[in-house]
Amino acid sequence: MLEIINRYILPPVNSTFASDVDALFTFINVVSAILLLGITVAIIYFAIKYKRKSEDDVTPVIKHNTALEVTWTVIPLILILIVFFWGFRGYVEMRTPPSNSYEVYVTANSFFWQFTHPNGVQTTNELHVPNGRPVKLIMQSRDVIHSFFVPDFRVKQDVLPGRYTTAWFQTKNAGESIVFCTEYCGSGHSAMLATVISMEPADFDAWLADAKAESERELPLAELGRTLYQSQGCFGCHSLTGASGIGPTFQGLYGATRNFTDGTSAVADEEYLRESIYQPAAKIVQGYNNVMLSYQGILDEQQVTALIEFIKELN
């Protein structure tokens, strides 16, 4: 019965320790419901039984009851200890990744996720993992505090700037699960979503090899720029359709006159675009906030040139 109820009120179970988390959650809810029902019934019963019947009723002197006091102290203590040790066992398991874990580096940015595999393959907002094998995430943030949360796995871990945090999971079934950021990180917080794609080991190995070969293929500059637009998460702030977002649209940007918050203006030529990528705070376009991070040290000159060529093709 409880399993059927959980199926409707909880996300699907798709990690090795999700069932244990749900079992503790169910235990706490059931015990709480029993206590709530018992206390409610007792209150109603005593309210009726000891209702004042006349003006002459006098409350008798009430002495303590040792057995009753010990009972209502010991029973909650036992319940608390059960919850503590049950939860602590689960916590230790969730904080101790197996030694054979597949490691993936996770970088949180406002407002997208980047995943880097051991062979150098990098994806944005898609984490491919082998089903049935432990996966350890080594996470850091480039800007503010984020939080990596996968409801299907019952995994949640804050991602901090300036240090690494870790989490791990092992999927039970191949399929897709949604990643949420559960630490408010700015105006694009609600759109900071990603997908964990659990694949059978043979399919994962094939995908990893294809992705590696694709990353090593020589691309024309504009095509490389389009790839970087996706992999570096530019799409989270800059549209290609002319629609304004967190940042200006890339459509029609090259050659346009940009008006800045300090009252100056400039034409969006190659030099301006390069400066905007490496020093985004140098000139803030009117109507937008200073929220973009510098890509100095992240993109090399060829990659910046590729992005500029991609933007030029959108005119």
Secondary structure, 3 states (H helix, E strand, C coil): CHHHHHHHHCCCCCCCCHHHHHHHHHHHHHHHHHHHHHHHHHHHHHHHHCCCCCCCCCCCCCCCCHHHHHHHHHHHHHHHHHHHHHHHHHHHHHCCCCCCCEEEEEEEECCEEEEECCCCCEEECEEEEECCCCEEEEEEECCCCEEEEEHHHCEEEEECECCCEEEEECCCCCEEEEEEECCCCCCCHHHCEEEEEEECHHHHHHHHHHHHHHHHCCCCHHHHHHHHHHHCCHHHCCCCCCCCCCCCCCCCCCCCEEEECCCCEEECCHHHHHHHHHCCCCCCECCCCCCCCCCECCECHHHHHHHHHHHHHCC
